[in-house]
C-alpha cells in the first residue's frame, strides 16, 4: 500500500461501470449502452451458458481454498457501499493474508477482485499485494488481460501497490487420482503483470469514451458483424439483427475472411455475391440455394448392413474432476440411445442414462456393448462417438477388444449428407438440428424441453450434482432420455427420407 491513502475507497461517481461492463464496452459500445439502459432487450442466457457460469462460481470457491486464512467480503454485489467498507477494514487488518471478492471503486469503476493476497517480502519491506483473477477456462485468453488491466487500474487507483497481477486457471494436464483434489495441480497460476501493464493505456483511453457514450440519449449507431461474437456472444444479437434480410451476408457459413471481403465490396446479401467469387463448396450451395443431391447418394445409403444401429452418446465435462483417472473437462459418457432397424423396417429402441453422482463409465460401456451386439452398421452423426469410444478403450483395457470391433462398424451419416445432399433450409449448417426439419419436416426438436447437446450436458449436471428435489430430478431424467432418443430417431428418419428422395429422382 502507498504511504498516502488519498482517494482510497473514494465517493461514487454518477455513472458507475463494473469490470464486466468494461469488457462489454471494449467489445462494442452499443452492447455496453444497451446493458445499462435497455437490459430487457437481451436474450437471457440459455441453460448451457448458465451451467458454465455456475461451474465458474464453483471453481471460484474452490480456488479460495488455495489461500488458507483468506477472508471473504460478505456484502453482496448489490451492497456496494457495505462491500467497499468491509474490504477497507480487511485491507487495514495485517493479520488477514488474503481477501476474497474485495470491492474497490475508482475512476467510476467498481470491481470485485477474486483474490487479493497480501505480500510482505521482509519485515521492513513496504506492503504490496498480488491480485489474482480466477477463471474456469483452461488457458489465458486475450480478454482475461483486459479483465486484469481494468482491475489493476482500479486497485492501484485506490492506493494499493500491486506486486503482481495473475491469472489462475484450470490445468487440464492434471490427472485426478481419487480422494482429495490436489489444488496445486488443478490450478495453474500465471503472472501476467507485464502484459497487463502494457494494457493499462487502453483503460485510460477507453473509460472516458464509454462514459461519454452512456450519457447520450440513444445507443451508438453500430452495425452487427463479426465483432458481435468475439470474445463473447453478444446477448443483443437477436435485437440488433431483427430487421436484417434472411439472406443477409453474415449468414454465409464458413471462413469469415470471405464475408469480410464481400462486405468491403459493399455486398449485403448472399444473393448479391458476384458469380466467379471464390467460395467453399458449403458456401456455394448456400449461394445457389437449391436442393441438390449427388448421383452417388443412393449407393452410399445402401452401403449399411442390417441390423442398423443408430447411436448417440451424451457426455458431461466437469471442470473439477470427480472420478479417478479423469482430467478436468474430460468428456465423461453418461448416456446413450440406440435405435435398431431391421431389414424389414421394424424398429426397436434401447437406452441408458446414469443418473447418480457415481463413476458412470463401466456400467455405461457394458450396457452399450451388449446393446450394439456384434452385427450391423452403427450409424452416428459426427466423429464424436468414435472419439469417446476410443478414449474409453484406452482407459479400460477390459473393453478394448469389444470397442475395437464396434469402431470398425461405425458409419457416419454427417459426411454422407455433407458430400451428397443439400437443402436450402440447411442455411449452410449440417448440424442435425438444421438438417432434420429440412429433410423430415414432421420431426424436429421444438417439442422437447432439451433441444441441444450443450443444454443436455448442463441439465445432466443439474440433475446429478445440484438438484435435490426428486420430482425435478425425475423430470430432468425424462427430458434427457427424450432428447437423446430424438437424436437417434432423427438418424433413422433421415436415412429413410434421403433414400426416398433418391428413389424419386432415379437410380
Ligand atoms: S449485437 Fe453486435 S452490434 Fe449489437 S450490441 Fe451486440 S455487439 Fe453491438
Boltz pocket constraint, residues with backbone or C-beta under 6 A from the ligand:
constraints:
  - pocket:
      binder: B
      contacts: [[A, 27], [A, 28], [A, 29], [A, 30], [A, 31], [A, 32], [A, 34], [A, 222], [A, 223], [A, 224], [A, 225], [A, 227], [A, 228], [A, 229], [A, 234], [A, 235], [A, 236], [A, 237], [A, 238], [A, 240]]
      max_distance: 6.0
